[in-house]
Amino acid sequence: MSSRSPVSIDKVYPNNLGQFRQIHSSSLPVVYSDTFFQKAIETTGSVFSRIAYYNDAAVGCIFGRDVTPAGSSTFAVEILTLCVLPAYRRSGVASELVSSLIAWTRGHLSREAASDDSPFTSARVFLHVQTSNSGARAFYAAQGFTPAPLPEGAAPFPGEAGLVVSGYYKGRVTPDDAAVLERLL
Ligand SMILES: CC(C)(COP(=O)(O)OP(=O)(O)OC[C@H]1O[C@@H](n2cnc3c(N)ncnc32)[C@H](O)[C@@H]1OP(=O)(O)O)[C@@H](O)C(=O)NCCC(=O)NCCS
């Protein structure tokens, strides 16, 4: 007998945007603007926003976007937010959300590769995480993310293996420094 996963993933639409916002405010210390949430329902193709349901309850979300610099051969996707309601953590919800974003990124790359004049030869998914957020850092390590390398000649941040953006959160959380993590595809 096969057991079906209780986790399902759906797009964000005007009619579940309220749940998407609610999950953010119940799971993250940073308050996001109306403009930020309006972008989650854009249909331009450069935004990846999804909501996760555990059985029928909306419990998690991910928000990413294409930030590929002009002329780059690497398709770059930034995860802006990833969050799961506390009661539903360690049930594989965020893993499913990240897998869906990785599949979207790979899909983009392979569609591009099918065209003769594709500019892309690789993809990179990256994110900023508060340096002190050990739970999220352990999660991302389990998903194959590693610290983004320091630019040549840059001084390392104390206790960090890779790139850290000092003051990234502009004093909204303490510490307000963010480690940059990445996964190359
Ligand atoms: C980080 C977060 C998204 C993880 O969500 P989740 O649904 O609990 O993650 P999963 O259940 O898919 O975890 C998969 C694996 O990641 C690792 N992991 C996840 N959370 C962890 C934690 N707090 N501590 C250590 N390892 C952790 C484990 O290896 C876990 O597998 P296991 O449960 O079989 O041991 C969730 O804790 C969260 O919403 N935190 C608050 C918001 C946040 O910090 N977001 C990230 C900001 S960039």
The ligand as an SDF file (V2000), in Angstrom:
LIG
                    3D

 48 50  0  0  0  0  0  0  0  0999 V2000
   13.9580   26.6930    8.6190 C   0  0  0  0  0  0  0  0  0  0  0  0
   12.5420   26.1430    8.3930 C   0  0  0  0  0  0  0  0  0  0  0  0
   11.9580   26.7940    7.1360 C   0  0  0  0  0  0  0  0  0  0  0  0
   12.6370   24.6110    8.2040 C   0  0  0  0  0  0  0  0  0  0  0  0
   11.3300   24.1250    7.9040 O   0  0  0  0  0  0  0  0  0  0  0  0
   10.8760   22.6120    8.1940 P   0  0  0  0  0  0  0  0  0  0  0  0
    9.6200   22.3700    7.4520 O   0  0  0  0  0  0  0  0  0  0  0  0
   10.8650   22.3680    9.6520 O   0  0  0  0  0  0  0  0  0  0  0  0
   12.0830   21.7850    7.5400 O   0  0  0  0  0  0  0  0  0  0  0  0
   12.0630   20.2270    7.1530 P   0  0  0  0  0  0  0  0  0  0  0  0
   11.1210   19.4880    8.0250 O   0  0  0  0  0  0  0  0  0  0  0  0
   11.8530   20.1090    5.6840 O   0  0  0  0  0  0  0  0  0  0  0  0
   13.5710   19.8220    7.5280 O   0  0  0  0  0  0  0  0  0  0  0  0
   14.3660   18.9690    6.7380 C   0  0  0  0  0  0  0  0  0  0  0  0
   15.6890   18.7130    7.4310 C   0  0  0  0  0  0  0  0  0  0  0  0
   16.3970   19.9530    7.6600 O   0  0  0  0  0  0  0  0  0  0  0  0
   17.0760   19.8900    8.9400 C   0  0  0  0  0  0  0  0  0  0  0  0
   16.4660   20.8460    9.8770 N   0  0  0  0  0  0  0  0  0  0  0  0
   15.3100   21.5290    9.7180 C   0  0  0  0  0  0  0  0  0  0  0  0
   15.0950   22.3410   10.7740 N   0  0  0  0  0  0  0  0  0  0  0  0
   16.1360   22.1510   11.6270 C   0  0  0  0  0  0  0  0  0  0  0  0
   16.4730   22.6930   12.9020 C   0  0  0  0  0  0  0  0  0  0  0  0
   15.6980   23.6190   13.5170 N   0  0  0  0  0  0  0  0  0  0  0  0
   17.6030   22.2710   13.4920 N   0  0  0  0  0  0  0  0  0  0  0  0
   18.4100   21.3480   12.9040 C   0  0  0  0  0  0  0  0  0  0  0  0
   18.1420   20.7870   11.6860 N   0  0  0  0  0  0  0  0  0  0  0  0
   17.0190   21.2060   11.0640 C   0  0  0  0  0  0  0  0  0  0  0  0
   16.9050   18.4670    9.4360 C   0  0  0  0  0  0  0  0  0  0  0  0
   17.9560   17.6950    8.8610 O   0  0  0  0  0  0  0  0  0  0  0  0
   15.5620   18.0930    8.8150 C   0  0  0  0  0  0  0  0  0  0  0  0
   15.3660   16.6940    8.6880 O   0  0  0  0  0  0  0  0  0  0  0  0
   14.8100   15.8630    9.9760 P   0  0  0  0  0  0  0  0  0  0  0  0
   13.6150   16.5870   10.4990 O   0  0  0  0  0  0  0  0  0  0  0  0
   14.4690   14.5210    9.3530 O   0  0  0  0  0  0  0  0  0  0  0  0
   15.9430   15.8190   10.9470 O   0  0  0  0  0  0  0  0  0  0  0  0
   11.6230   26.4140    9.6210 C   0  0  0  0  0  0  0  0  0  0  0  0
   12.3010   26.0320   10.7990 O   0  0  0  0  0  0  0  0  0  0  0  0
   11.2050   27.8650    9.7650 C   0  0  0  0  0  0  0  0  0  0  0  0
   10.1990   28.2830    9.2030 O   0  0  0  0  0  0  0  0  0  0  0  0
   11.9550   28.6470   10.5590 N   0  0  0  0  0  0  0  0  0  0  0  0
   11.6190   30.0540   10.7910 C   0  0  0  0  0  0  0  0  0  0  0  0
   11.7800   30.8770    9.5640 C   0  0  0  0  0  0  0  0  0  0  0  0
   13.1920   30.8210    9.0360 C   0  0  0  0  0  0  0  0  0  0  0  0
   14.1680   30.8500    9.7810 O   0  0  0  0  0  0  0  0  0  0  0  0
   13.2950   30.7760    7.7000 N   0  0  0  0  0  0  0  0  0  0  0  0
   14.5490   30.7550    6.9960 C   0  0  0  0  0  0  0  0  0  0  0  0
   15.0200   32.1490    6.8720 C   0  0  0  0  0  0  0  0  0  0  0  0
   16.1170   32.3210    5.5060 S   0  0  0  0  0  0  0  0  0  0  0  0
  1  2  1  0
  2  3  1  0
  2  4  1  0
  2 36  1  0
  4  5  1  0
  5  6  1  0
  6  7  2  0
  6  8  1  0
  6  9  1  0
  9 10  1  0
 10 11  2  0
 10 12  1  0
 10 13  1  0
 13 14  1  0
 14 15  1  0
 15 16  1  0
 15 30  1  0
 16 17  1  0
 17 18  1  0
 17 28  1  0
 18 19  1  0
 18 27  1  0
 19 20  2  0
 20 21  1  0
 21 22  1  0
 21 27  2  0
 22 23  1  0
 22 24  2  0
 24 25  1  0
 25 26  2  0
 26 27  1  0
 28 29  1  0
 28 30  1  0
 30 31  1  0
 31 32  1  0
 32 33  2  0
 32 34  1  0
 32 35  1  0
 36 37  1  0
 36 38  1  0
 38 39  2  0
 38 40  1  0
 40 41  1  0
 41 42  1  0
 42 43  1  0
 43 44  2  0
 43 45  1  0
 45 46  1  0
 46 47  1  0
 47 48  1  0
M  END
$$$$
